[in-house]
Amino acid sequence: MDIQAISWEQTIALRQSVLWPTKPPEYCHVEGDHEALHFGVFVNGSLVCVASVYLQAGKARLRKFATQADYQNQGIGSQMIDFIISSLKETDVKVFWCDARESALSFYQRFGMQPYGERFYKADIAYFKMQVLLG
């Protein structure tokens, strides 16, 4: 397994297949992709997990975190989050945050992230904002 920086274009196919399989590739583009940091996990040369981090005013937002279905629940996503947090700690970023599905709160809490604010919904799915202070 190898985690490395990738281009935003490399994220699109996996974002689509995991997050929006019924939508066209263009739907998977996010405003700010051109300026964001993008990471990929490669297993035997195949891209199996992607995550994008959008930087703004000392904060880093995790978005479009997706792992290929047959590689889920194997610790790959956890290693990706560890890698991102470790990388951000070497920068001037003070806060790492994301919108987390309510069903994934315990996953993010393993990295010191805590929910804040009120529950909100996107397409009838419950979410919380979560964050961790980096320094």
C-alpha positions in Angstrom: 0.0 0.0 0.0 1.3 3.4 -1.0 -0.2 6.8 -0.2 0.8 9.7 -2.3 -0.3 13.1 -3.7 -2.4 12.8 -6.9 -4.1 15.2 -9.3 -7.7 16.2 -8.9 -8.4 14.5 -12.2 -7.2 11.2 -10.8 -9.9 11.4 -8.1 -12.9 11.6 -10.4 -13.4 8.0 -11.4 -13.3 6.7 -7.9 -15.4 9.5 -6.5 -18.0 8.7 -9.1 -18.0 4.9 -8.6 -18.3 5.1 -4.8 -20.2 8.3 -4.1 -22.3 9.0 -7.1 -22.5 5.9 -9.4 -25.6 7.1 -11.2 -24.3 10.5 -12.0 -21.9 11.6 -14.9 -18.2 12.3 -14.1 -18.8 16.0 -14.3 -21.1 15.8 -11.3 -18.1 14.7 -9.2 -16.1 17.9 -9.7 -16.0 20.1 -6.7 -15.5 23.9 -6.7 -11.9 24.4 -5.5 -10.6 21.1 -6.9 -7.9 22.9 -8.9 -6.4 24.4 -5.7 -7.0 21.6 -3.2 -4.7 18.8 -2.1 -5.6 15.3 -3.3 -4.3 12.0 -2.0 -4.6 8.5 -3.2 -4.0 5.0 -1.8 -2.5 2.6 -4.3 -2.6 -1.2 -3.8 -0.6 -3.2 -6.3 -0.6 -0.1 -8.6 -4.3 0.4 -8.5 -5.9 3.5 -7.0 -8.4 2.2 -4.3 -9.0 5.2 -2.0 -9.0 9.0 -2.6 -9.4 12.0 -0.4 -9.4 15.7 -1.1 -8.4 18.5 1.3 -9.4 22.1 0.7 -7.3 24.7 2.5 -8.7 28.1 3.7 -7.5 30.5 6.4 -5.6 28.0 8.5 -8.3 25.3 8.2 -8.3 22.1 6.1 -11.5 20.5 5.1 -11.7 16.9 4.1 -14.1 16.2 1.2 -14.9 13.5 -1.2 -13.3 10.7 0.8 -14.0 7.4 -1.0 -12.7 3.9 -0.9 -13.4 1.2 -3.5 -16.1 -1.1 -2.1 -13.9 -4.3 -2.1 -11.2 -2.4 -0.1 -13.4 -1.0 2.6 -13.2 -2.1 6.2 -9.5 -3.1 5.8 -7.9 0.0 7.5 -7.1 1.7 4.3 -9.2 4.8 5.0 -7.8 5.0 8.6 -4.3 5.0 7.2 -5.3 7.8 4.7 -6.7 10.0 7.6 -3.6 9.4 9.7 -1.4 10.3 6.7 -3.4 13.5 6.0 -3.4 14.6 9.7 0.3 13.9 10.0 1.0 15.9 6.8 -1.1 18.9 8.0 0.6 19.0 11.4 3.8 20.0 9.5 2.0 23.1 8.0 0.4 26.2 9.5 -3.1 24.5 9.4 -4.7 24.7 12.9 -8.0 22.9 12.3 -8.9 19.8 10.3 -12.6 19.4 9.7 -15.3 17.6 7.7 -19.0 17.0 7.3 -19.4 13.5 8.6 -22.3 11.2 8.2 -23.9 10.5 11.6 -23.2 6.8 10.9 -19.5 7.5 10.6 -19.0 9.6 13.8 -17.2 6.8 15.7 -14.7 6.4 12.7 -13.7 10.1 12.8 -13.6 10.2 16.6 -10.7 7.6 16.5 -8.6 10.5 15.1 -9.6 12.9 17.8 -12.3 14.6 15.8 -15.3 15.8 17.7 -18.7 16.8 16.5 -19.8 20.4 16.8 -23.0 22.3 16.0 -26.4 20.8 15.2 -27.2 17.7 13.1 -28.0 18.7 9.5 -29.2 16.8 6.5 -28.0 16.3 2.9 -30.5 14.4 0.8 -32.2 12.9 3.9 -28.8 11.7 5.3 -27.9 13.0 8.8 -24.5 14.7 9.2 -22.5 16.6 11.8 -19.6 18.9 11.4 -16.5 17.4 13.0 -13.1 18.8 13.7 -9.8 18.3 15.5 -7.3 21.0 16.5 -3.9 20.3 15.1 -1.8 22.7 17.2 
